[in-house]
């Protein structure tokens, strides 16, 4: 099993040096993106113009995204990224904004998150490399996961994970983990979701011994890494339903790694669906959860993932060179 510290050491599995090496001239190409500050500021304003006035106001109030300074903040962040040795990444506004929003426009914290994001891809490719949706169609067709069409009352997207539909004898932990990462990479492209965040429903119905491996300390830590430190998305709530009576013992595996802020966002509803409705209105939920929408069906979401397959492939062309990554220290949650 891989070591618990995701930062120290670079012993990799499932990847090759060629996959992660920079193309020649990469830094020169990246530098081209900051040669013309005026055009960059205009591009940043265009990104903001795509948002409605309510979203702009919310971004300003909650994320410190000020229209008069956002272009300068992006420029500052871009310069930090371009100056990073041996790192080949996108430097367009849309990509950089997701990290800035996740860290409330603190450029230093956003840069640290971006470093972790790519170090984790290098250190744990079996978990963090984004798969082609077509390669994981057999998992997606199990109807384990779905991103609901409608947003909740706070404008957040809602992601459902159903344990009962997850055949742990037919799929690996790594496959499930990576399809969840795929879901996050898809939804984080939405500026509104970058601002409002994501709410997760975990349906524990059918949880058995075959699923216990999904909550080993190693994979529990990696899950927490995604939520707290690595992925540029605001995780605003985790609603666990239909959990077995012994779930407290299972949950104890996660607790040591969770920050207080995340702990306060975890809600255990048991089989009380009305308790869930106090947070997520029935109007947007599938019928299985006392909702007013048709029964759970992720076909529309699956097709949306497949339609963006080329973009997911491109994502994995970026990253650190295999022979040098930043020394971030041991920042594994304790």
MARZAVO-511526 format. One line per 2 residues: number of its first residue (from 0); their letters; for each residue x, y, z of C-alpha. Coordinates in steps of 0.1 Angstrom, whole numbers, plus 5000, padded with zeros to 4 digits. Layout:
<drendos>
NUM> a> X:Y:Z; ...
</drendos>
This chain:
<drendos>
0> xx> 5000:5000:5000; 5013:5035:4993
2> xx> 5027:5055:5021; 5004:5078:5041
4> xx> 5022:5110:5034; 5011:5122:4999
6> xx> 5039:5147:4996; 5072:5131:5006
8> xx> 5087:5106:4982; 5080:5102:4945
10> xx> 5076:5064:4941; 5049:5062:4916
12> xx> 5026:5036:4902; 5006:5037:4871
14> xx> 5025:5065:4854; 5056:5070:4833
16> xx> 5081:5098:4831; 5070:5106:4795
18> xx> 5035:5113:4807; 5046:5139:4831
20> xx> 5075:5156:4814; 5073:5191:4801
22> xx> 5074:5198:4765; 5103:5219:4753
24> xx> 5096:5255:4753; 5068:5252:4778
26> xx> 5079:5282:4800; 5083:5303:4769
28> xx> 5048:5295:4759; 5035:5302:4793
30> xx> 5053:5335:4795; 5035:5346:4763
32> xx> 5003:5346:4783; 5015:5374:4805
34> xx> 5033:5396:4780; 5002:5418:4774
36> xx> 4987:5428:4807; 4960:5449:4791
38> xx> 4946:5419:4771; 4947:5397:4803
40> xx> 4927:5423:4823; 4902:5425:4795
42> xx> 4899:5387:4795; 4894:5387:4833
44> xx> 4866:5413:4830; 4850:5391:4803
46> xx> 4850:5362:4827; 4831:5383:4852
48> xx> 4807:5396:4826; 4795:5360:4820
50> xx> 4781:5360:4856; 4747:5376:4864
52> xx> 4746:5405:4889; 4735:5383:4918
54> xx> 4764:5360:4913; 4788:5389:4910
56> xx> 4775:5403:4943; 4778:5369:4960
58> xx> 4813:5364:4948; 4823:5398:4961
60> xx> 4807:5393:4995; 4817:5356:5001
62> xx> 4849:5353:4982; 4864:5388:4982
64> xx> 4861:5388:4944; 4861:5425:4938
66> xx> 4854:5436:4902; 4879:5465:4904
68> xx> 4908:5442:4915; 4900:5408:4902
70> xx> 4921:5413:4870; 4951:5424:4891
72> xx> 4946:5394:4914; 4946:5370:4885
74> xx> 4977:5386:4871; 4995:5383:4904
76> xx> 4985:5346:4906; 4995:5339:4870
78> xx> 5030:5353:4876; 5034:5330:4906
80> xx> 5023:5300:4886; 5046:5309:4856
82> xx> 5076:5314:4879; 5072:5279:4894
84> xx> 5099:5256:4881; 5091:5225:4862
86> xx> 5054:5231:4862; 5034:5231:4830
88> xx> 4998:5242:4835; 4970:5262:4820
90> xx> 4973:5299:4828; 4940:5312:4813
92> xx> 4917:5332:4835; 4890:5305:4837
94> xx> 4914:5279:4851; 4931:5303:4876
96> xx> 4899:5317:4889; 4887:5283:4902
98> xx> 4917:5282:4926; 4914:5319:4936
100> xx> 4877:5314:4944; 4884:5283:4964
102> xx> 4908:5303:4986; 4888:5336:4986
104> xx> 4913:5354:4964; 4942:5349:4987
106> xx> 4969:5344:4960; 4994:5326:4983
108> xx> 4968:5301:4995; 4955:5296:4959
110> xx> 4990:5289:4947; 4996:5264:4975
112> xx> 4964:5246:4966; 4975:5245:4929
114> xx> 5008:5230:4939; 4991:5204:4960
116> xx> 4966:5197:4932; 4995:5187:4908
118> xx> 5017:5171:4934; 4989:5147:4944
120> xx> 4984:5138:4907; 5021:5130:4905
122> xx> 5023:5112:4939; 4991:5092:4937
124> xx> 4982:5089:4900; 4961:5057:4907
126> xx> 4937:5080:4925; 4940:5115:4911
128> xx> 4946:5111:4874; 4914:5120:4856
130> xx> 4902:5090:4836; 4885:5091:4802
132> xx> 4848:5088:4808; 4846:5061:4781
134> xx> 4871:5040:4801; 4849:5041:4832
136> xx> 4815:5038:4815; 4809:5004:4832
138> xx> 4811:5021:4865; 4790:5051:4855
140> xx> 4763:5027:4842; 4761:5011:4876
142> xx> 4740:5042:4887; 4762:5048:4917
144> xx> 4768:5085:4912; 4749:5114:4897
146> xx> 4751:5152:4896; 4716:5166:4899
148> xx> 4704:5190:4873; 4690:5216:4897
150> xx> 4708:5235:4923; 4697:5237:4960
152> xx> 4683:5267:4977; 4718:5281:4981
154> xx> 4728:5277:4945; 4749:5247:4951
156> xx> 4752:5217:4929; 4741:5184:4945
158> xx> 4761:5151:4940; 4747:5118:4951
160> xx> 4767:5086:4958; 4748:5054:4964
162> xx> 4767:5027:4982; 4742:5000:4974
164> xx> 4748:5002:4937; 4785:5000:4941
166> xx> 4796:4964:4935; 4828:4963:4954
168> xx> 4836:4928:4940; 4835:4942:4904
170> xx> 4853:4975:4908; 4883:4987:4926
172> xx> 4886:5015:4952; 4908:5034:4928
174> xx> 4882:5032:4900; 4855:5046:4923
176> xx> 4878:5073:4936; 4888:5084:4901
178> xx> 4853:5086:4889; 4844:5108:4918
180> xx> 4874:5130:4908; 4861:5130:4873
182> xx> 4827:5143:4886; 4845:5171:4904
184> xx> 4866:5181:4874; 4834:5183:4854
186> xx> 4814:5205:4878; 4842:5228:4888
188> xx> 4842:5242:4853; 4810:5260:4862
190> xx> 4817:5296:4876; 4785:5295:4896
192> xx> 4795:5263:4913; 4830:5277:4920
194> xx> 4811:5305:4939; 4783:5285:4956
196> xx> 4800:5252:4961; 4789:5216:4962
198> xx> 4766:5196:4985; 4771:5158:4987
200> xx> 4745:5131:4996; 4760:5098:5006
202> xx> 4733:5070:5007; 4747:5043:5029
204> xx> 4718:5019:5022; 4733:4984:5015
206> xx> 4766:4992:5032; 4783:4958:5040
208> xx> 4816:4943:5047; 4825:4944:5010
210> xx> 4824:4982:5012; 4845:4985:5043
212> xx> 4877:4987:5023; 4866:5020:5009
214> xx> 4870:5035:5043; 4905:5023:5052
216> xx> 4927:5049:5069; 4947:5054:5037
218> xx> 4917:5061:5014; 4900:5081:5041
220> xx> 4930:5104:5042; 4930:5108:5005
222> xx> 4893:5117:5005; 4900:5143:5032
224> xx> 4929:5156:5011; 4906:5163:4982
226> xx> 4880:5180:5003; 4902:5201:5026
228> xx> 4934:5209:5008; 4937:5198:4972
230> xx> 4907:5203:4950; 4896:5239:4940
232> xx> 4860:5236:4950; 4840:5247:4980
234> xx> 4825:5216:4998; 4795:5230:5017
236> xx> 4777:5200:5031; 4778:5162:5034
238> xx> 4745:5145:5041; 4747:5108:5051
240> xx> 4715:5089:5049; 4704:5053:5056
242> xx> 4736:5047:5075; 4738:5014:5095
244> xx> 4738:5015:5133; 4775:5008:5135
246> xx> 4783:5038:5112; 4798:5057:5142
248> xx> 4826:5032:5143; 4831:5036:5106
250> xx> 4830:5074:5108; 4856:5073:5135
252> xx> 4882:5065:5108; 4876:5098:5092
254> xx> 4872:5121:5122; 4910:5124:5131
256> xx> 4917:5139:5097; 4889:5164:5096
258> xx> 4891:5201:5103; 4864:5214:5126
260> xx> 4849:5234:5097; 4843:5202:5077
262> xx> 4831:5183:5107; 4804:5209:5112
264> xx> 4792:5203:5076; 4786:5166:5081
266> xx> 4750:5157:5088; 4738:5122:5098
268> xx> 4701:5117:5089; 4696:5080:5093
270> xx> 4664:5070:5076; 4647:5104:5083
272> xx> 4643:5117:5048; 4623:5147:5061
274> xx> 4655:5157:5080; 4673:5157:5047
276> xx> 4646:5179:5032; 4653:5206:5057
278> xx> 4686:5211:5039; 4678:5201:5003
280> xx> 4643:5208:4990; 4623:5178:4976
282> xx> 4617:5198:4944; 4651:5189:4931
284> xx> 4655:5154:4946; 4649:5120:4929
286> xx> 4617:5101:4939; 4638:5076:4960
288> xx> 4646:5104:4984; 4611:5117:4988
290> xx> 4617:5141:4959; 4595:5154:4931
292> xx> 4619:5145:4903; 4618:5112:4884
294> xx> 4636:5082:4898; 4674:5083:4900
296> xx> 4690:5081:4865; 4724:5094:4857
298> xx> 4722:5090:4819; 4720:5127:4811
300> xx> 4751:5133:4834; 4770:5104:4818
302> xx> 4764:5118:4784; 4776:5152:4795
304> xx> 4808:5136:4808; 4814:5117:4775
306> xx> 4808:5149:4755; 4838:5165:4773
308> xx> 4862:5135:4769; 4888:5155:4750
310> xx> 4889:5181:4777; 4895:5155:4803
312> xx> 4923:5140:4782; 4939:5174:4779
314> xx> 4938:5179:4817; 4963:5151:4821
316> xx> 4988:5167:4798; 4997:5192:4825
318> xx> 5016:5189:4857; 5051:5188:4873
320> xx> 5081:5171:4858; 5087:5138:4875
322> xx> 5122:5148:4887; 5114:5179:4907
324> xx> 5084:5189:4927; 5080:5216:4954
326> xx> 5088:5209:4990; 5054:5215:5006
328> xx> 5063:5199:5039; 5041:5173:5056
330> xx> 5006:5189:5053; 4987:5157:5056
332> xx> 4957:5164:5079; 4963:5152:5114
</drendos>
